[in-house]
Amino acid sequence: MALIISGLFMLAFVANVVLGAFTPQAPVGDVGEMLLLLGASVAFVAAILMREAAENKDD
């Protein structure tokens, strides 16, 4: 679930960058971009830690 959330945040970030390249102003500002990247990073780290904990639980 956290990996899906991370992917959605990254998709939103990439969509914002692409829209910003073709339009005069990006839909999300600088702070919004930072928050999207922060959310993607946090969700990705949470997904990796949960997967690692699940693998170590079986040992």
ZIBEL-V306907 format. One record per residue. N is the residue number from 1. PHI is phi in degrees with one decimal (none if undefined). PSI is psi in degrees with one decimal (* if undefined). D_CENTER is the distance of its C-alpha to the mean C-alpha in whole Angstrom. Layout:
# ZIBEL-V306907
N:PHI:PSI:D_CENTER, N:PHI:PSI:D_CENTER
This chain:
# ZIBEL-V306907
1:none:-43.4:12, 2:-66.6:-32.3:10, 3:-69.2:-35.9:9, 4:-66.0:-42.5:9, 5:-62.1:-42.9:7, 6:-60.3:-43.5:4, 7:-63.6:-38.0:5, 8:-66.6:-40.7:6, 9:-62.5:-42.6:4, 10:-66.6:-38.4:4, 11:-62.1:-42.2:7, 12:-64.1:-40.1:8, 13:-64.2:-47.7:8, 14:-63.5:-41.5:10, 15:-61.4:-39.7:12, 16:-64.8:-41.8:13, 17:-64.9:-44.0:14, 18:-64.7:-44.9:16, 19:-63.5:-37.3:17, 20:-67.0:-27.4:18, 21:-74.5:-27.9:20, 22:-105.4:-9.4:22, 23:-121.2:160.4:23, 24:-62.4:-31.0:24, 25:-137.9:135.2:22, 26:-70.3:146.8:18, 27:-61.8:-33.2:17, 28:-113.6:137.4:15, 29:-79.0:-171.0:16, 30:-61.7:-44.1:15, 31:-66.4:-39.6:14, 32:-62.5:-41.1:12, 33:-62.3:-42.7:10, 34:-62.0:-40.9:10, 35:-68.0:-36.4:9, 36:-62.9:-45.5:6, 37:-66.0:-38.7:5, 38:-63.0:-45.3:7, 39:-62.2:-41.9:5, 40:-63.4:-42.4:2, 41:-66.2:-44.7:6, 42:-64.3:-44.3:8, 43:-65.3:-38.0:7, 44:-65.9:-44.1:7, 45:-63.7:-40.6:10, 46:-62.4:-40.9:11, 47:-63.9:-42.8:11, 48:-65.0:-43.1:13, 49:-66.1:-38.5:16, 50:-66.3:-40.2:16, 51:-66.6:-40.6:17, 52:-66.0:-40.1:19, 53:-64.8:-37.4:21, 54:-67.3:-37.3:22, 55:-69.3:-39.2:23, 56:-74.9:-23.0:25, 57:-67.4:-32.8:27, 58:-73.0:-21.9:29, 59:-73.2:*:30
